[in-house]
Amino acid sequence: MSLTSRLIYNRKLIITILVPILLSPILFVDDDEDLINDKPSTKFKCAYVILLMAVYWMTEAIPLAITSLLPVALFPLFQVQNASTVSQAYMKETNMMFIGGLIIALAMEYSNLHRRIALRVMSIIGGSPTRLVFGIMLTTMFLSMWMSNTATTAMMLPIVIAVLDELNATEKLQAKRLSVHSDSIICNRRKNSFISNPGLRSKETIEPTNVEIAQQEEAEAEINETFEKKRLNQKKMYLFAVAYSSNIGGTGVITGTGTNLAFQELIKNVDVSQDGKYLDINFTTWLALNVPIMLVNILVAFFYLTTVYFGLPNWLRFGKNRKTSAQLVKEAVNSRAVSTMLKEQYKNLGSMTFHEISVGILFILIVCLWFARDPGFISGWADSLGSVEAGDATAAMLVVFLLFAIPKDMTVFYKDMPVKNPGSLLEWKHVQKNLPWGAVLLLGGGFAISEGSQVSGLSLWIGEQMNSLKNLEPWVILLVVMVMTALVTEVTSNVATANILIPILISLSRSLNLHPLYLTIATAVTCSYAFMFPVATPPNAIVFAAGDLTIMDMVKTGTFLNFSCVLVFFFLNITYGNLIFNYGHYVYPDTGNGTETLLLIP
């Protein structure tokens, strides 16, 4: 084995050893004498830990979850924080809500309710190629709002593969019929020739010549090549549809992704509402801002994918580019075959069981509880608790308890002697096996470095270094931050990206006198706009592993969506978002001069 091969083979070990050494000069940078929370500043030591974790996260030299635990070891050693204080970051209220949301999503999976929803929606929308793509994207988007995008993608993939198999089977049958029809034309032509020329020998006349055989084989090869190309393009499009709608769907609800929850926890350090003076961010206001943006992005992704892989709709084509009646009939046959297959699969599920109904009711209950806790325009149920603050985790854990308390089969109450214990709506073994515990640690690690950067003075120092940006228009700053975030999140964990950038942007917003939500909420959402590389998000990795996709396929298709989603959010945030949060008239409580922030609409 050559030296280069050895280095590549052991690259993770080399990175693990060399990176701490190469970054070590940061530890010896002279810190200023400013006191942060009554103790000397340790911002450069904190910066060392964050940079070390960022490199490990980007290269995955160490598993992401294990890297997330580094603050527990290094912050006390570098005198940034006490071990007990750091450890608390790994089980905050947001972490508990994250765990609760994941368990509720696992209950949907365990009861098979998610599959019923997917098949029902897709069978209603229709089986034509365009409608099918729309149905897949709409279903995946909705499920990803409430379930983890990893689970949603893994669930939708087998359904999409089944649809593709049905489409391919129908296409092959039609191609075979076309080949048989071609053979019959040749035979009929030669029979007619024999009748008109009785002197010819029947064998010479009826049997095809070598030239005709070669022409037929060439035509069949061309048909097979066209079929294979179309099959591959269809598979790519459907796989991309699942991955993209899963990523976009997670932005619609504040519990949808880890980046949203990271934002929710980090922004608690800022008193956005100032005792009701301004509108705060919560489940309802996030929903109001991001659901319209999510829907616009889904429509953009749908039209983009169908145009790239199917071409323009027939009503937008002219002349020779319009589809023939034969092509339209062929598409109708395919559509009926797929619709029949989807309806058969849905029919095979049978009627809804008590298990599915109960999980569905609890799912609706948790959404209502999250929405009604603090809707903003009226008093929520949490206000009735007085001085005790109830968070979204309170509702989540109440529903989680009910999932394990309610039996999944009511026959236990009216049968004399049940054969066996039916079990609860959700079994702990299923949770233990399928809950992504690493994601919980990753979220906690992000909170730990966020708090470390604040108590060490690092966030404040970085914000001060970026004061030169005050000469730029606020909308320019917003666009630069969003593009930078979209590029960074392609090569590193989106949760890690959010946890590193948001604390910095909170300090930057304060120093530039910008609304605290203006840059931060855009960054949190943009972390989900990662469509170019398999490593960017779990849905990307899952569809890439499904086969027939290359890195260049993902880059070429995903680049447009990366920037289109950024631009859609950018324009809607400075217009529609400004109507909701009134970005341009926010006053920080300690300015003392009554100066309002700049109007942010360009």
ZAVEX-414924 format. One line per field, with one value per residue (C-alpha): residue in three letters; chain; z, x, y. Coordinates in Angstrom, 2 decimals. Last residue first. Layout:
BEGIN
r: [ala:...]
c: [A:...]
Z: [Z:...]
X: [X:...]
Y: [Y:...]
This chain:
BEGIN
r: [pro:ile:leu:leu:leu:thr:glu:thr:gly:asn:gly:thr:asp:pro:tyr:val:tyr:his:gly:tyr:asn:phe:ile:leu:asn:gly:tyr:thr:ile:asn:leu:phe:phe:phe:val:leu:val:cys:ser:phe:asn:leu:phe:thr:gly:thr:lys:val:met:asp:met:ile:thr:leu:asp:gly:ala:ala:phe:val:ile:ala:asn:pro:pro:thr:ala:val:pro:phe:met:phe:ala:tyr:ser:cys:thr:val:ala:thr:ala:ile:thr:leu:tyr:leu:pro:his:leu:asn:leu:ser:arg:ser:leu:ser:ile:leu:ile:pro:ile:leu:ile:asn:ala:thr:ala:val:asn:ser:thr:val:glu:thr:val:leu:ala:thr:met:val:met:val:val:leu:leu:ile:val:trp:pro:glu:leu:asn:lys:leu:ser:asn:met:gln:glu:gly:ile:trp:leu:ser:leu:gly:ser:val:gln:ser:gly:glu:ser:ile:ala:phe:gly:gly:gly:leu:leu:leu:val:ala:gly:trp:pro:leu:asn:lys:gln:val:his:lys:trp:glu:leu:leu:ser:gly:pro:asn:lys:val:pro:met:asp:lys:tyr:phe:val:thr:met:asp:lys:pro:ile:ala:phe:leu:leu:phe:val:val:leu:met:ala:ala:thr:ala:asp:gly:ala:glu:val:ser:gly:leu:ser:asp:ala:trp:gly:ser:ile:phe:gly:pro:asp:arg:ala:phe:trp:leu:cys:val:ile:leu:ile:phe:leu:ile:gly:val:ser:ile:glu:his:phe:thr:met:ser:gly:leu:asn:lys:tyr:gln:glu:lys:leu:met:thr:ser:val:ala:arg:ser:asn:val:ala:glu:lys:val:leu:gln:ala:ser:thr:lys:arg:asn:lys:gly:phe:arg:leu:trp:asn:pro:leu:gly:phe:tyr:val:thr:thr:leu:tyr:phe:phe:ala:val:leu:ile:asn:val:leu:met:ile:pro:val:asn:leu:ala:leu:trp:thr:thr:phe:asn:ile:asp:leu:tyr:lys:gly:asp:gln:ser:val:asp:val:asn:lys:ile:leu:glu:gln:phe:ala:leu:asn:thr:gly:thr:gly:thr:ile:val:gly:thr:gly:gly:ile:asn:ser:ser:tyr:ala:val:ala:phe:leu:tyr:met:lys:lys:gln:asn:leu:arg:lys:lys:glu:phe:thr:glu:asn:ile:glu:ala:glu:ala:glu:glu:gln:gln:ala:ile:glu:val:asn:thr:pro:glu:ile:thr:glu:lys:ser:arg:leu:gly:pro:asn:ser:ile:phe:ser:asn:lys:arg:arg:asn:cys:ile:ile:ser:asp:ser:his:val:ser:leu:arg:lys:ala:gln:leu:lys:glu:thr:ala:asn:leu:glu:asp:leu:val:ala:ile:val:ile:pro:leu:met:met:ala:thr:thr:ala:thr:asn:ser:met:trp:met:ser:leu:phe:met:thr:thr:leu:met:ile:gly:phe:val:leu:arg:thr:pro:ser:gly:gly:ile:ile:ser:met:val:arg:leu:ala:ile:arg:arg:his:leu:asn:ser:tyr:glu:met:ala:leu:ala:ile:ile:leu:gly:gly:ile:phe:met:met:asn:thr:glu:lys:met:tyr:ala:gln:ser:val:thr:ser:ala:asn:gln:val:gln:phe:leu:pro:phe:leu:ala:val:pro:leu:leu:ser:thr:ile:ala:leu:pro:ile:ala:glu:thr:met:trp:tyr:val:ala:met:leu:leu:ile:val:tyr:ala:cys:lys:phe:lys:thr:ser:pro:lys:asp:asn:ile:leu:asp:glu:asp:asp:asp:val:phe:leu:ile:pro:ser:leu:leu:ile:pro:val:leu:ile:thr:ile:ile:leu:lys:arg:asn:tyr:ile:leu:arg:ser:thr:leu:ser:met]
c: [A:A:A:A:A:A:A:A:A:A:A:A:A:A:A:A:A:A:A:A:A:A:A:A:A:A:A:A:A:A:A:A:A:A:A:A:A:A:A:A:A:A:A:A:A:A:A:A:A:A:A:A:A:A:A:A:A:A:A:A:A:A:A:A:A:A:A:A:A:A:A:A:A:A:A:A:A:A:A:A:A:A:A:A:A:A:A:A:A:A:A:A:A:A:A:A:A:A:A:A:A:A:A:A:A:A:A:A:A:A:A:A:A:A:A:A:A:A:A:A:A:A:A:A:A:A:A:A:A:A:A:A:A:A:A:A:A:A:A:A:A:A:A:A:A:A:A:A:A:A:A:A:A:A:A:A:A:A:A:A:A:A:A:A:A:A:A:A:A:A:A:A:A:A:A:A:A:A:A:A:A:A:A:A:A:A:A:A:A:A:A:A:A:A:A:A:A:A:A:A:A:A:A:A:A:A:A:A:A:A:A:A:A:A:A:A:A:A:A:A:A:A:A:A:A:A:A:A:A:A:A:A:A:A:A:A:A:A:A:A:A:A:A:A:A:A:A:A:A:A:A:A:A:A:A:A:A:A:A:A:A:A:A:A:A:A:A:A:A:A:A:A:A:A:A:A:A:A:A:A:A:A:A:A:A:A:A:A:A:A:A:A:A:A:A:A:A:A:A:A:A:A:A:A:A:A:A:A:A:A:A:A:A:A:A:A:A:A:A:A:A:A:A:A:A:A:A:A:A:A:A:A:A:A:A:A:A:A:A:A:A:A:A:A:A:A:A:A:A:A:A:A:A:A:A:A:A:A:A:A:A:A:A:A:A:A:A:A:A:A:A:A:A:A:A:A:A:A:A:A:A:A:A:A:A:A:A:A:A:A:A:A:A:A:A:A:A:A:A:A:A:A:A:A:A:A:A:A:A:A:A:A:A:A:A:A:A:A:A:A:A:A:A:A:A:A:A:A:A:A:A:A:A:A:A:A:A:A:A:A:A:A:A:A:A:A:A:A:A:A:A:A:A:A:A:A:A:A:A:A:A:A:A:A:A:A:A:A:A:A:A:A:A:A:A:A:A:A:A:A:A:A:A:A:A:A:A:A:A:A:A:A:A:A:A:A:A:A:A:A:A:A:A:A:A:A:A:A:A:A:A:A:A:A:A:A:A:A:A:A:A:A:A:A:A:A:A:A:A:A:A:A:A:A:A:A:A:A:A:A:A:A:A:A:A:A:A:A:A:A:A:A:A:A:A:A:A:A:A:A:A:A:A:A:A:A:A:A:A:A:A:A:A:A:A:A:A:A:A:A:A:A:A:A:A:A:A:A:A:A:A:A:A:A:A:A:A:A:A:A:A:A]
Z: [0.91:3.82:6.98:8.52:10.76:14.47:16.75:18.93:22.28:23.81:26.77:24.68:27.46:26.47:22.81:20.50:17.58:14.88:11.56:12.31:12.70:13.72:11.56:8.81:8.65:8.05:5.04:3.51:4.62:5.41:2.20:0.06:1.94:2.35:-1.39:-2.13:0.16:-1.27:-4.81:-3.84:-2.55:-5.06:-8.01:-6.58:-5.81:-9.31:-10.53:-7.16:-6.58:-10.04:-9.69:-6.51:-8.36:-8.06:-9.39:-5.85:-2.70:-0.86:-2.37:-1.22:2.37:2.39:1.14:3.74:6.49:5.64:4.11:3.78:0.53:-1.09:-2.90:-1.19:2.05:2.81:6.38:7.83:6.01:8.55:11.59:9.78:8.80:12.38:13.63:11.23:11.80:15.10:17.34:15.58:14.48:16.59:14.89:18.22:19.31:15.99:16.06:19.56:18.46:15.24:17.15:19.30:16.10:14.17:16.24:17.33:13.88:12.16:14.66:14.00:10.24:10.54:8.23:4.53:2.99:6.17:5.37:1.93:3.10:6.13:3.96:1.60:4.55:6.27:3.03:2.31:5.82:5.77:2.42:3.86:6.77:4.45:4.97:7.02:10.18:8.83:10.31:13.70:12.89:15.41:18.10:17.36:17.55:20.99:22.31:21.16:22.70:26.10:28.02:29.38:25.90:23.95:26.64:26.50:22.75:23.12:25.55:23.52:20.48:22.52:23.71:20.14:19.16:22.26:21.26:17.66:18.91:20.75:17.42:18.78:16.87:19.16:22.55:21.18:19.73:22.94:24.92:23.23:21.87:21.88:24.82:24.85:23.78:26.81:25.61:24.75:26.45:28.80:29.19:26.30:26.92:28.27:26.66:23.35:23.41:21.55:21.59:25.36:26.71:29.27:27.06:24.54:27.38:28.94:25.61:25.40:28.79:27.80:24.74:26.58:29.24:26.62:24.97:28.11:31.32:33.42:37.03:37.98:37.34:35.78:33.87:31.48:30.18:28.69:26.31:26.44:23.05:20.06:21.13:20.75:24.02:24.98:22.40:19.41:21.32:22.98:19.66:17.95:20.90:20.75:16.99:17.50:20.45:18.23:15.46:17.92:19.20:15.70:14.60:17.58:17.45:13.93:10.71:8.12:5.99:5.10:1.95:0.63:0.77:-1.21:-3.73:-4.06:-4.71:-7.33:-9.09:-9.22:-10.64:-13.39:-14.21:-14.56:-16.76:-19.11:-19.17:-19.95:-22.93:-24.16:-23.97:-25.87:-28.58:-28.83:-29.57:-27.08:-28.16:-29.10:-32.79:-32.67:-29.32:-25.71:-22.74:-22.68:-22.75:-19.49:-19.93:-19.63:-17.65:-15.81:-15.54:-15.71:-13.18:-10.78:-11.01:-10.80:-7.67:-6.03:-6.59:-5.22:-2.15:-1.65:-1.77:0.72:3.14:2.96:3.75:6.67:7.97:9.32:10.81:12.09:13.84:15.34:16.64:18.10:19.73:18.74:20.61:19.40:20.94:24.06:25.77:28.64:26.48:23.67:22.49:25.92:24.52:26.11:25.05:21.46:22.02:22.97:20.06:17.62:18.69:18.33:14.76:13.99:15.43:12.97:12.89:16.42:15.27:12.49:8.77:8.40:8.54:5.32:3.31:4.14:3.61:0.42:-0.94:-0.06:-1.34:-4.59:-5.19:-5.05:-7.40:-9.90:-9.87:-10.37:-13.28:-14.91:-14.58:-16.02:-18.93:-19.77:-19.49:-21.74:-24.35:-24.37:-24.58:-27.49:-29.29:-28.78:-30.12:-33.21:-33.82:-33.44:-35.94:-38.43:-38.11:-38.65:-41.67:-43.17:-42.51:-44.35:-42.60:-43.25:-45.20:-48.68:-48.86:-47.12:-49.25:-52.50:-55.04:-58.06:-56.31:-56.50:-55.20:-52.51:-51.53:-51.24:-49.01:-46.81:-46.74:-45.52:-42.99:-41.55:-41.26:-39.64:-37.22:-36.06:-35.41:-33.38:-31.30:-30.59:-29.67:-27.37:-25.65:-25.21:-23.72:-21.26:-20.34:-19.66:-17.44:-15.45:-15.14:-13.76:-11.26:-10.14:-9.77:-7.54:-5.39:-5.11:-4.02:-1.29:-0.13:0.06:1.97:5.32:5.24:4.14:6.95:9.56:8.58:8.30:11.94:12.28:12.64:9.74:7.92:7.62:5.85:3.48:2.61:1.77:-0.36:-2.15:-2.94:-4.08:-6.30:-7.86:-8.45:-9.94:-12.51:-13.34:-13.50:-10.60:-8.74:-5.82:-3.89:-4.14:-2.99:0.04:1.13:0.61:2.70:5.52:5.78:5.81:8.65:10.68:10.73:14.52:15.18:12.70:14.26:17.69:16.48:15.63:19.18:20.51:18.33:19.53:23.15:22.68:21.03:23.73:26.37:24.54:24.42:28.17:28.69:29.09:27.50:28.61:32.25:31.77:31.16:34.50:36.41:34.75:35.69:32.84:30.82:33.12:30.33:32.05:32.96:29.32:27.93:29.28:29.28:26.20:24.30:24.50:21.06:19.50:20.76:19.06:15.76:15.60:15.51:12.25:11.03:8.79:9.33:12.91:13.88:12.32:14.11:17.41:17.30:16.27:19.20:21.73:20.58:20.56:24.20:25.05:23.08:24.96:28.45:29.90:33.56:36.07:37.38:34.68:31.97:33.28:30.78:31.24:27.62:26.46:25.29:22.65:24.10:23.63:19.99:19.37:20.00:16.75:14.85:17.77:18.30:14.52:14.17:16.30:15.26:11.67:11.44:12.93:10.45:7.53:8.20:4.80:3.03:4.64:3.90:0.26:-0.08:1.44:-1.00:0.00]
X: [-35.40:-37.74:-35.63:-36.68:-33.75:-34.00:-35.62:-33.76:-35.45:-32.23:-31.87:-30.41:-31.04:-34.48:-33.63:-36.01:-37.71:-39.47:-38.25:-38.80:-42.57:-42.92:-45.88:-45.84:-42.03:-42.25:-44.52:-42.12:-38.49:-39.11:-41.01:-38.15:-35.42:-37.42:-38.02:-34.40:-32.98:-35.37:-34.30:-30.62:-30.57:-33.21:-31.02:-27.99:-29.91:-30.34:-26.78:-25.22:-27.38:-26.76:-23.06:-22.83:-24.30:-27.71:-28.75:-28.98:-31.10:-27.98:-28.45:-32.08:-31.01:-28.07:-30.19:-32.89:-30.16:-28.99:-25.87:-23.80:-25.54:-24.64:-26.58:-29.97:-29.34:-32.05:-32.62:-29.95:-31.78:-34.61:-32.40:-30.44:-33.59:-34.87:-31.59:-31.16:-34.40:-35.39:-33.22:-34.45:-31.39:-29.46:-26.15:-24.54:-27.68:-28.08:-24.41:-24.78:-27.79:-25.96:-23.06:-25.43:-27.20:-24.08:-22.60:-25.83:-27.35:-24.34:-24.26:-27.93:-27.29:-24.43:-21.58:-20.78:-23.97:-24.72:-21.84:-23.19:-26.74:-25.43:-23.24:-26.16:-28.44:-25.89:-25.14:-28.86:-29.56:-26.59:-27.77:-31.27:-29.83:-28.06:-24.32:-22.35:-23.28:-21.23:-18.10:-19.45:-18.40:-15.56:-18.03:-20.28:-17.29:-16.36:-19.93:-20.19:-16.79:-17.50:-16.81:-20.37:-21.84:-19.59:-20.03:-23.81:-23.75:-21.13:-23.43:-26.60:-24.93:-23.80:-27.37:-28.69:-26.00:-26.76:-30.44:-29.46:-27.31:-30.31:-32.06:-35.10:-35.48:-34.38:-35.29:-38.57:-39.56:-38.56:-40.63:-43.84:-46.36:-50.16:-49.90:-49.70:-52.33:-51.67:-52.30:-55.15:-57.64:-59.97:-63.47:-63.27:-64.87:-62.10:-59.05:-60.88:-59.90:-56.62:-53.77:-53.89:-53.63:-50.85:-47.75:-49.15:-50.81:-47.39:-46.09:-49.14:-48.30:-44.63:-45.41:-47.74:-45.14:-42.36:-44.19:-43.50:-45.41:-44.29:-45.45:-46.40:-50.09:-51.11:-54.01:-51.56:-50.46:-53.93:-53.39:-54.62:-55.57:-53.67:-50.36:-51.23:-49.51:-50.34:-53.13:-50.98:-48.86:-51.96:-53.82:-50.89:-50.58:-54.29:-54.27:-51.49:-53.35:-56.43:-54.35:-52.64:-56.05:-57.46:-54.43:-54.58:-58.38:-57.89:-58.70:-60.28:-58.13:-54.50:-54.95:-57.36:-54.60:-52.28:-55.04:-55.82:-52.16:-51.90:-55.09:-53.88:-50.54:-52.21:-54.69:-51.88:-49.83:-52.79:-53.40:-49.72:-49.95:-53.11:-51.31:-48.34:-50.64:-52.45:-49.13:-47.34:-46.63:-43.03:-43.84:-45.92:-46.17:-45.80:-47.27:-50.49:-48.39:-46.66:-42.96:-40.37:-40.75:-37.39:-36.39:-39.94:-41.29:-38.42:-38.67:-42.46:-42.43:-39.49:-41.16:-44.44:-42.66:-40.88:-44.16:-45.73:-42.79:-42.91:-46.64:-45.98:-43.03:-44.44:-47.78:-46.35:-43.49:-46.04:-48.12:-45.35:-43.63:-41.66:-42.57:-44.60:-43.37:-44.34:-45.58:-43.11:-40.10:-41.28:-37.82:-36.27:-33.15:-31.61:-34.77:-33.48:-31.07:-33.79:-36.11:-33.19:-31.99:-35.56:-35.75:-32.33:-33.39:-36.24:-40.05:-40.74:-40.95:-43.31:-43.04:-39.26:-39.40:-41.41:-38.52:-36.11:-38.71:-39.95:-36.41:-35.62:-38.91:-38.96:-35.28:-36.10:-39.06:-36.97:-34.05:-36.34:-38.09:-34.79:-33.55:-36.74:-36.71:-33.13:-33.94:-37.01:-35.11:-32.33:-34.85:-36.69:-33.39:-32.34:-35.73:-35.33:-31.81:-33.01:-35.81:-33.45:-31.03:-33.84:-35.06:-31.58:-31.18:-34.45:-37.73:-39.46:-42.71:-41.33:-38.34:-40.19:-43.30:-41.38:-42.26:-44.36:-47.55:-46.55:-49.49:-50.23:-46.55:-46.19:-49.26:-47.66:-44.45:-46.28:-48.27:-45.07:-43.35:-46.41:-46.73:-43.14:-43.68:-46.84:-44.87:-42.25:-44.92:-46.60:-43.26:-42.78:-46.28:-45.57:-42.23:-43.89:-46.53:-43.90:-41.80:-44.72:-45.59:-41.97:-41.79:-44.87:-43.40:-40.11:-42.09:-43.86:-40.56:-39.00:-41.82:-41.05:-37.27:-37.86:-40.33:-38.11:-35.12:-37.24:-38.25:-42.03:-44.45:-43.62:-41.97:-45.34:-46.87:-43.92:-43.76:-47.47:-47.32:-44.15:-45.50:-48.86:-47.20:-44.97:-48.02:-49.97:-47.21:-46.79:-50.54:-51.69:-54.15:-54.52:-56.81:-54.48:-51.52:-53.36:-54.65:-51.33:-49.42:-51.98:-52.20:-48.41:-48.14:-50.81:-48.72:-49.26:-45.51:-44.79:-47.35:-46.00:-42.46:-43.60:-44.95:-41.58:-39.71:-41.86:-41.31:-37.54:-37.44:-39.71:-37.32:-34.35:-36.17:-36.76:-33.02:-31.33:-27.89:-27.34:-27.45:-24.15:-22.31:-23.44:-22.47:-19.03:-18.35:-17.78:-14.99:-12.14:-10.19:-10.46:-14.12:-14.97:-12.98:-14.67:-18.37:-17.73:-16.51:-19.87:-21.04:-18.01:-19.44:-22.80:-21.19:-19.03:-15.30:-13.51:-16.90:-15.07:-17.44:-18.34:-14.71:-13.74:-16.58:-15.76:-12.16:-13.31:-15.76:-13.19:-10.54:-13.08:-13.90:-10.22:-10.19:-13.23:-11.98:-12.72:-11.87:-14.72:-17.51:-20.01:-17.47:-14.60:-12.46:-8.73:-8.05:-6.95:-3.43:-3.50:-1.98:-5.00:-5.33:-1.86:-3.42:-5.41:-2.77:-2.29:-6.03:-6.41:-3.48:-4.64:-8.29:-7.47:-4.82:-7.17:-9.89:-7.46:-6.20:-7.16:-6.34:-2.91:-2.24:-3.28:-0.96:1.93:1.42:0.00]
Y: [47.59:46.77:46.82:50.10:50.96:50.21:52.72:55.16:55.69:56.95:54.60:51.81:49.28:48.01:47.30:49.13:47.38:49.37:47.94:44.26:44.62:40.95:39.89:42.52:42.35:38.63:39.25:41.75:41.30:37.61:36.92:38.23:36.36:33.15:32.93:33.89:31.20:28.59:29.54:29.41:25.86:24.79:25.76:23.99:20.78:19.40:19.88:19.03:15.96:14.55:15.42:13.36:10.40:8.78:5.35:3.89:4.07:5.28:8.73:8.72:8.02:10.46:13.35:12.56:12.50:16.04:17.64:14.46:13.46:16.80:19.54:19.88:21.77:24.32:23.08:25.42:28.22:27.96:28.59:31.32:33.21:32.99:34.44:37.35:39.27:37.64:39.85:43.04:44.96:47.51:46.64:45.61:43.74:41.97:40.96:39.49:37.43:36.58:35.07:33.02:31.83:30.81:27.98:26.30:26.63:25.08:22.22:21.49:21.62:19.14:20.06:20.25:21.61:23.61:25.96:26.93:27.64:29.56:31.81:32.48:33.33:35.60:37.48:37.98:39.28:41.64:43.03:43.50:45.44:47.91:47.89:50.42:48.52:45.59:47.15:46.09:42.54:42.51:43.59:40.62:38.29:39.72:39.43:35.81:34.98:36.55:33.34:33.19:33.60:31.26:28.62:28.91:28.28:25.55:23.70:24.30:22.75:19.79:19.30:19.18:16.69:14.61:14.40:13.62:10.75:9.30:8.77:6.86:3.59:0.77:2.23:3.56:0.18:-1.57:0.95:-0.18:2.31:2.17:-0.21:-4.00:-6.51:-8.75:-12.27:-14.60:-12.34:-14.23:-12.85:-10.42:-7.02:-4.79:-6.46:-6.18:-2.51:-3.17:-0.65:-0.26:3.32:4.00:4.07:6.52:8.44:9.13:10.46:12.75:14.29:14.45:16.55:18.90:19.70:19.84:22.76:24.77:25.35:28.32:28.43:31.99:31.41:28.14:29.71:31.39:27.97:27.41:30.30:33.89:35.31:36.79:35.26:31.58:30.64:27.06:26.81:25.79:23.30:21.81:21.61:19.87:17.47:16.61:15.99:13.44:11.93:11.46:9.88:7.54:6.44:5.92:3.90:1.52:1.26:-0.07:1.72:-0.55:-2.80:-2.05:-4.13:-1.50:1.12:-1.14:-1.85:1.86:2.62:-0.14:0.95:4.55:3.36:1.34:4.11:6.65:4.35:3.88:7.66:8.28:5.90:7.62:10.99:9.57:8.18:11.54:13.19:15.41:18.98:19.79:19.53:22.72:24.44:23.40:25.27:23.21:20.03:20.89:21.76:19.04:15.85:15.72:19.38:20.78:18.28:18.96:22.77:22.88:20.73:22.53:25.93:24.57:23.17:26.50:28.42:26.00:26.32:30.12:30.06:27.64:29.66:32.91:31.84:28.53:30.34:32.73:29.82:27.65:30.62:33.72:36.88:39.86:43.10:45.08:41.93:41.89:42.76:40.44:39.46:38.99:37.39:34.28:32.41:32.86:29.98:27.47:28.21:28.37:24.92:23.67:24.94:23.44:20.07:19.84:19.97:21.22:24.84:23.79:24.61:24.18:20.37:20.30:21.77:18.96:16.24:17.91:17.90:14.28:12.80:14.81:14.01:10.30:10.77:12.75:10.35:7.36:9.03:9.92:6.34:4.87:7.34:6.41:2.71:3.05:5.04:2.44:-0.40:1.27:1.92:-1.69:-2.86:-0.64:-1.94:-5.51:-4.87:-3.23:-6.13:-8.63:-6.66:-6.65:-10.36:-11.03:-11.76:-15.13:-14.86:-14.34:-16.58:-19.40:-18.92:-19.38:-16.74:-17.68:-16.63:-12.93:-10.84:-13.42:-13.71:-9.90:-9.77:-12.42:-10.32:-7.22:-9.21:-10.71:-7.30:-5.68:-8.59:-8.13:-4.40:-5.14:-7.63:-4.93:-2.37:-4.88:-5.46:-1.71:-1.42:-4.23:-2.65:0.72:-0.91:-2.79:0.37:2.39:-0.35:-0.63:3.16:3.19:0.42:2.36:5.45:3.49:1.97:5.48:7.17:5.53:6.12:9.70:10.36:8.69:10.84:14.01:13.54:13.51:16.42:18.75:15.86:14.13:17.13:17.61:13.92:13.86:17.01:15.88:12.43:13.80:16.42:13.78:11.58:14.45:15.01:11.32:10.64:8.46:10.65:13.07:10.72:7.69:9.78:11.19:7.79:6.01:8.56:8.76:4.96:4.69:7.23:5.41:2.22:2.00:1.84:4.66:6.99:6.03:6.77:10.31:10.71:9.48:11.98:14.86:13.92:13.66:17.09:18.53:17.18:18.66:22.00:21.89:21.45:18.11:18.39:22.00:20.90:19.09:22.35:23.77:20.63:20.56:24.17:26.61:28.22:27.20:25.45:22.06:22.75:23.56:20.61:17.48:18.41:20.57:17.45:15.64:16.82:15.15:11.85:12.52:13.47:10.34:11.27:12.01:13.18:15.67:18.59:17.67:17.09:20.40:22.23:20.52:21.74:25.20:25.31:24.08:26.57:29.41:28.64:28.97:32.22:33.59:32.90:36.36:36.82:36.37:38.58:37.57:38.48:40.59:42.41:41.83:41.03:37.60:36.94:34.19:31.00:28.73:29.81:28.36:24.88:24.76:22.76:20.37:19.76:19.19:16.76:13.83:13.44:14.44:11.72:9.12:10.07:10.05:6.52:5.06:8.30:8.46:4.80:5.26:8.23:6.28:3.42:0.00]
